[in-house]
Amino acid sequence: MDTLLAPDARLARRVLRAVPTMLLWAAFAVAAFLLWPTNLGGCTTLTIVTGQSMEPTFHTGDLVVTRCTSPSVGDVIVYQPHELDGPRIIHRVIGGDASGWEIQGDNNDWVDPFSPTGDEVLGVQWFSVPKVGLAVQAITSPWIWASLIVLAIAILVWPRDDDEDDEGADETPAAAGPPEAVPDLEPAAPGETS
């Protein structure tokens, strides 16, 4: 016996089917807001640690995620001094204020020669993920990409075993068609037409 669903039940069912999709989109929007990089107008900076100046806190290959906020003494910050024109430095604030922070690496005996101001500080450490940077460096390595391209070309060009089996099949006679006219080799008698 078929029973018809009430209109309210259909609506409730449709809403329940849409909830997981809406939650997924909401989670995506929150993640995009929180992880949107500063070079695209966001407030997050991703930095891969190189060197030993921040050991034992961070090691080479660790990924440090920073958010733009006002640092205080004891915070780990990422800054980009104007004097160096490009590289980022990740060290700890040991003193100063927004007009010029005193910075030092956890594993260094000296204070950094730079006193980054508020506009040079890219962010304060939010969280870190150990060794993720090593995978990112491997993926972006030109040697890895060149090796993958050579491997892909070799796979495409290398003959397969199936090709050798098919060679015998190519030697079959051509498809039967109308027979060709065979020329008459006997000379025609005078007065006969061919």
N, C-alpha and C positions, 0 to 999 in steps of 0.2 A: 504494500500500500504506500503510495507516494504521499508525502506530507509536504506542504509548502511552508517555507520559512517565512516568518513574519518580516516585514520590511525592516524593523528595528534589529532583528537578528542578522540580517544581511549586512547592514551598516556596521554593526559591532564586529562582524567577521572581517570586513574590509579594513576597519581601523586596526584590528589586531594583526592583520597581515602587514600593514604599513609601519607598525611600531619598530620592528627590527631595522628596517631601512632608515627610518628617521633617526634612530639611535646611532646607527653607523655614520650617517652624515653629520650628526652633532659631534660625535667623537672626532671625526675628520676635521671639522671646523675648529674645535678646541686645539687639536694637535697642530694645525696650521697656524693658529694664532700664537701658540706658545713657541713654536719652532721656526717661525718665519725669520729668515736671516736679515741681518742689518743692511747688507748690500742691496736688499730689495725693499728697504723701508721698514723692516721689522725690528725686533728688539733682542734677537738671539744671535750669538756668535759661536760657531763651532771651530774648535782649535785642536789640532793634533800635536801632541807634545813631542818635541825632539830634544835630546840632550839630557844631562843629569842634574841640572840646576835645581829642580824641584823634587828630587828623590829625598826621602822615601814616599812623599805624598803622591807624586805622579812619576811614571816611567815612560820611556820612549814608546810611542805607539798608543798611549792613552788618548781618548777623545774627551775633551773638556767642553762642556756646554755652559756658556755664560749668558746672563741676561743684563740688559742695560738698567742699572740702578746705581744709586750713590754708594760708593764703597766706604768702608770704615776700617779702622786698624784691625788687623788679623784676617781680613778677607783676602782670598786669592783673586787676582784680577788679570784680565788680558788687556794689554795696552799696545798702542802703535805710536812710538815716538816719531815726531816730525823729522828729527835729525837723521833717522835711518831710512825714511821714505819707503816703507813697505812692510818689513817683517813685524810679526806680532811677538810680543814677549809675555809669558805667563809667569808671574811672580806674586809674592805676598806683600801686602801693605804693612809696613812696620811703623809708620808715622806720617805726619803731614796732614794736609787738608786738600780740598778741591783746587786750590791755587797751585799746588805742587805736592804730590804724594812721594813719600820715601818708600822705595821698593827694594826687596831683596829676595833672592831665591832661597828656598829652604836648605839647600845643600851648599850655599855659597857663604864664604867668610866676609864678603864685602857687600856694601850697599850699591845698588845700580847707579851708574853715572847719570841716569835720566830721572827727572822729577816730573812724571806725567801729570798734566792738568786734566780737568774734567772732560775736555773735548778729545783728549787722546785715549782715555779709558773706554774700551769697547764694551766691557761688562764685568760683572762679578760672577764667580763660579756658582752655578746652579746645581749641576751634578756632573759626574764623570763616568765614563765607561772604559774599563781597562782593555787595552790591546785592540780595540775596534779600529783604531787608526792604522794598524799594520795591515789589516785587510783592505782598507781604503787605499793605502799606498800601493798595495799589490795590484788592485784593480786599475789604478790610474797609471801604472808603470808602462812606459812605451815598449819595453821588452816583453812584457806579458801580452800586450795587444798584438805585437808583431808575431809572437809565437802562435797565438790563437788564429791569426789570419793565415799564416803558413799552414797550420794544421787543417784549417777549413778548406783551403785550396787543394791540399794533398788528398783530402777525403773526396772532394768533388772530381779530381782528375784521375785518381788511382783506379785502375781497371778492377771490376768486380768479377767474382767467379761466375756469376750468371751470364756475363758477356761471352765467356769462353764456351759455355754450353750452347749458346745461341748461334755460334759460328756455323755449326753443321746444319742448322735449320735453314741458313741462307743459301745452301747449295741445292735446294730442291728445284725441280724444273719450273719454268715460268708458267703462269696460269694459262690454262688451255683457252685458246681463242680460235677464230676461224682459220682454217688451214691456208697456208700461203700457196699461191698459184705456182706450180712447178713448170718451168719453161719446157716446151717441146723441143727436143734436140734433133729430131729428124727434120731434114729440109722438106719444105712443102713442095708437092708436085706442081708442075706448071699448070696453072688454071685453078688451083685450089687456093682458098683463102683461109687464113687461120683466125 
